[in-house]
Amino acid sequence: MIYKGGVSYELIAKARNQIRQVFKRNKLGYKIQSVFMELAHNILLHSEEKNNMGDYESVGTLALDEREGYYLLMTGNVMGNASVEKLTSHCEFINSLDRKDLIDFKIELSEKETHKDSKGGGLGLVQIVLLSGNSLQVVTERINDQSTYLGFCAKIPKENAKSLDTTKKTPPEDPKEE
Amino acid sequence: MRNLYIEETTGAFLTPEVKLNADTGSCSLQGESFIENPREFYQPIIEWIDTYMKEVKGNMCWDLKFLYLNSSSSKIMSSIFRKLKEYEDQGARIEVNWYYPDDNTDLLEEGEYFKAASRLQFKMIPYPFED
């Protein structure tokens, strides 16, 4: 599945319903759907490229691909250079954390007040890494002095489907707890 | 004090069904949460809890059966649980039942995260899910 164009709540809902249908009998369905929605929501809230068709929608690219051992969810959109720098360092920090520290960081972020006009909770990237169980890859390509093209890539291993057979997942750093 | 009922919505925006009973202290949220402005949706719930804490001063039992909530909704739910914990620390008894589909460890982990973030006692209750 590949899409490039305006991203709206209606589009996210349609794509999500399609993902739900395709992964109806797959235990990874919830993960894929949730990661997709966080990534798509990021485009909707933060893309600086807007279409000029009257509705001024945020523009971006969304892709879902199946590989041999995993699924890939990729997004791309244009952002301001300053925002990209903040986002990439935020992402580097998140990627450096193990699962327990990620959960602690999610708690820390949830306790921070967000500006009343802010639509994002600041937790989206943390949630993506927790759900996928993998680092979130970030690629950037500077367009000019104002803008950068930013790409995210989340990898969801198919082997997760097996671990979902148990009701409690063991954190990778302490397998003895199961 | 009035009860609060908000119907579930599906479509482009997803909001859970909300039932808050001021007479019994029985409260439930059920469904999915993905909205343009979660703060606006959850504000009446926060205000209802504030009024309940001031006027009714009773115990509460929360039944939560989310099928999906995005990170922005999750952040607001965290603040609701912290508010409930403050109320518990003032002497109220708060019971939280977190229902999750038995094949969905992500939703179980979301409940465990809320438990850790709020320090409330959560009862994790799996149920067989059929899509």
Contacts between the chains, C-beta under 8 A, distances in Angstrom:
chain1	res1	chain2	res2	distance
A	8	B	12	7.6
A	9	B	12	4.1
A	9	B	13	6.1
A	9	B	36	6.3
A	10	B	12	4.6
A	12	B	12	7.5
A	12	B	34	7.9
A	13	B	11	6.3
A	13	B	12	4.6
A	13	B	13	8.0
A	13	B	14	8.0
A	20	B	131	7.7
A	24	B	131	5.8
A	27	B	103	5.8
A	30	B	68	7.5
A	30	B	104	5.4
A	30	B	106	5.4
A	30	B	107	7.3
A	31	B	106	6.2
A	33	B	68	7.3
A	34	B	68	6.7
A	34	B	70	7.5
A	34	B	106	6.9
A	37	B	34	6.3
A	37	B	68	8.0
A	37	B	70	5.8
A	38	B	70	6.4
A	38	B	71	6.1
A	41	B	34	7.9
A	41	B	70	6.6
A	41	B	72	7.8
A	103	B	113	6.0
A	103	B	116	6.8
A	106	B	113	6.4
A	106	B	117	7.9
A	107	B	78	7.7
A	107	B	113	7.2
A	107	B	116	6.3
A	107	B	117	4.5
A	109	B	75	7.5
A	110	B	74	7.3
A	110	B	75	5.1
A	110	B	78	3.9
A	110	B	79	7.4
A	110	B	117	5.7
A	111	B	78	7.5
A	111	B	82	7.6
A	111	B	117	7.6
A	114	B	75	7.2
A	116	B	39	7.1
A	119	B	36	6.9
A	119	B	37	6.5
A	119	B	72	6.8
A	120	B	71	7.7
A	120	B	72	6.0
A	121	B	38	7.9
A	121	B	71	5.1
A	121	B	72	4.1
A	121	B	74	7.0
A	121	B	75	3.5
A	121	B	76	7.5
A	122	B	75	7.5
A	123	B	71	3.8
A	123	B	72	7.5
A	123	B	74	6.4
A	123	B	75	5.6
A	124	B	70	7.7
A	124	B	71	4.6
A	124	B	72	7.7
A	126	B	71	7.4
A	127	B	70	7.8
A	127	B	71	4.4
A	127	B	74	7.3
A	130	B	109	7.5
A	131	B	106	6.1
A	163	B	105	7.6
A	164	B	103	6.2
A	164	B	104	7.5
A	164	B	105	5.6
A	165	B	103	7.9
A	166	B	105	7.5
A	167	B	102	6.6
A	167	B	105	6.7
A	167	B	108	6.7
A	167	B	126	6.2
A	168	B	105	7.0
A	168	B	108	7.3
A	169	B	105	4.9
A	169	B	109	7.2
